[in-house]
């Protein structure tokens, strides 16, 4: 069996794909992953998953037709300007 291994370097960080190990069963897969990716303390946690359990999701239906993936980011400056105008506190900067 082939197992995909994901590791976490420090607590609170996201898991990253570390690689894969080949083992005859789950117990050996866990042991091989621990030896390969955790023995020297480079990981604080591991996820070991059979390769056939990993699947890709590549179609995302946008039912509300909203695009939050703008290249230029969220229009924060525009929203702040509108909020200040509504509040009557337009910011003036002298430089």
C-alpha positions in Angstrom: 0.0 0.0 0.0 1.1 3.6 -0.6 0.4 6.2 2.1 0.6 9.9 1.6 2.2 11.8 4.5 1.3 15.3 5.6 3.4 17.0 8.3 3.1 19.9 10.6 6.4 21.6 11.5 5.2 23.7 14.5 2.0 23.7 16.5 -0.6 26.0 14.8 0.9 25.8 11.3 -1.0 24.1 8.5 -0.1 20.6 7.4 2.0 20.3 4.2 2.4 17.3 2.0 5.7 15.7 2.9 5.8 12.8 0.6 4.7 9.1 0.5 5.8 5.8 1.9 5.1 2.3 0.8 4.2 -0.3 3.4 2.4 -3.6 3.7 -0.3 -2.3 6.1 -1.4 0.7 8.2 0.7 -0.1 11.2 3.9 -0.2 9.1 2.8 2.9 7.2 2.5 4.8 10.4 5.9 3.5 11.6 7.6 4.3 8.2 6.1 7.8 8.2 7.3 8.4 11.7 10.8 7.2 10.8 11.0 9.2 7.6 9.3 12.5 8.6 9.4 12.7 12.4 12.4 10.9 13.8 14.7 14.0 13.9 12.1 16.2 15.4 11.3 18.1 12.2 7.6 17.5 12.6 5.3 17.9 15.6 2.4 16.0 14.0 1.8 13.7 11.0 -1.2 12.7 9.0 -0.8 9.4 7.3 -3.5 8.6 4.7 -3.9 5.7 2.2 -3.4 7.1 -1.3 -6.8 5.8 -2.5 -8.5 8.0 0.2 -7.0 11.2 -1.2 -9.2 12.7 -3.9 -9.3 15.9 -5.9 -12.1 18.4 -5.9 -11.7 20.7 -9.0 -15.2 21.9 -9.7 -16.6 24.6 -7.5 -20.1 25.8 -8.2 -20.6 29.5 -7.5 -24.3 29.4 -6.8 -24.5 33.0 -5.5 -22.3 34.3 -8.4 -20.0 36.1 -6.1 -16.3 36.3 -6.8 -14.2 36.7 -3.7 -11.0 35.8 -5.5 -10.1 39.2 -6.9 -6.6 39.7 -8.1 -6.3 43.1 -6.5 -7.7 42.0 -3.2 -10.7 43.4 -1.3 -11.6 47.1 -2.1 -10.7 48.2 1.5 -9.7 51.8 0.6 -13.0 52.3 -1.3 -15.1 50.9 1.6 -13.2 53.1 4.2 -13.7 56.2 2.0 -17.5 55.5 1.7 -17.8 54.8 5.4 -16.0 58.1 6.3 -18.2 60.0 3.8 -21.3 58.5 5.4 -20.1 59.4 8.9 -19.0 62.9 7.8 -15.4 62.4 8.9 -13.5 62.5 5.6 -9.8 62.3 6.3 -7.6 65.0 5.0 -3.8 64.5 4.9 -1.4 67.3 4.6 2.1 66.3 3.5 
